Amino acid sequence: MANLLHRIRRLETRLTDVSGLVPHSEEWYAYWENVVDRWMAGEDPMFRGRFPIAVIDHMIEQADKADGLLQ
């Protein structure tokens, strides 16, 4: 069973989304945060679609940590 889980996790790291990056990696979060920031600034984020909810959750978590609300 452990071998199967290891193989699945290794395969998941090869998956990408429309950004071309592996979901939930640091690069992936940075890419999507840049897209959201550009969209909020009124610029054209060069992306037509929806933002992954994991990115919004990550941004909220980072803001809470910066405000000292989370450890």
C-alpha positions in Angstrom: 0.0 0.0 0.0 2.8 2.4 0.9 4.4 1.7 -2.5 1.2 2.6 -4.3 0.8 5.8 -2.4 4.4 6.7 -3.2 3.8 6.1 -6.9 0.6 8.1 -6.9 2.3 11.1 -5.2 5.1 10.9 -7.7 2.6 10.9 -10.6 0.7 13.8 -9.1 3.9 15.9 -9.1 4.0 15.6 -12.9 0.5 17.0 -13.4 0.2 20.6 -14.4 -2.7 23.0 -14.9 -3.3 25.8 -17.4 -0.3 27.7 -15.9 2.0 24.8 -16.9 3.1 24.5 -13.3 2.6 21.7 -10.7 -0.4 22.6 -8.6 0.3 23.5 -5.0 4.0 24.1 -5.6 5.6 27.4 -4.5 6.0 28.4 -8.2 2.3 27.6 -8.8 1.2 29.8 -5.9 3.5 32.6 -7.0 2.1 32.5 -10.5 -1.5 32.6 -9.5 -0.9 35.2 -6.8 0.6 37.4 -9.6 -2.5 36.8 -11.8 -4.8 37.7 -8.9 -2.8 40.8 -8.0 -2.9 42.0 -11.6 -6.6 41.3 -11.8 -7.3 43.3 -8.6 -5.1 46.2 -9.9 -7.4 46.4 -12.9 -4.8 45.1 -15.3 -5.4 42.4 -17.8 -4.1 39.2 -16.1 -4.0 37.5 -19.5 -6.1 34.7 -18.1 -9.7 34.1 -18.8 -11.3 31.8 -16.4 -11.5 31.1 -12.7 -8.8 31.3 -10.1 -8.1 28.0 -8.2 -9.8 28.2 -4.8 -6.6 26.8 -3.2 -4.8 30.0 -4.3 -7.4 32.2 -2.6 -7.2 30.1 0.6 -3.4 30.3 0.5 -3.5 34.1 0.1 -5.9 34.4 3.0 -3.7 32.1 5.1 -0.6 34.2 4.3 -2.4 37.4 5.2 -3.6 36.0 8.5 0.0 34.9 9.3 1.3 38.3 8.5 -1.3 39.9 10.8 -0.4 37.5 13.6 -3.7 35.7 13.5 -2.1 32.3 12.7 1.1 30.7 13.7 
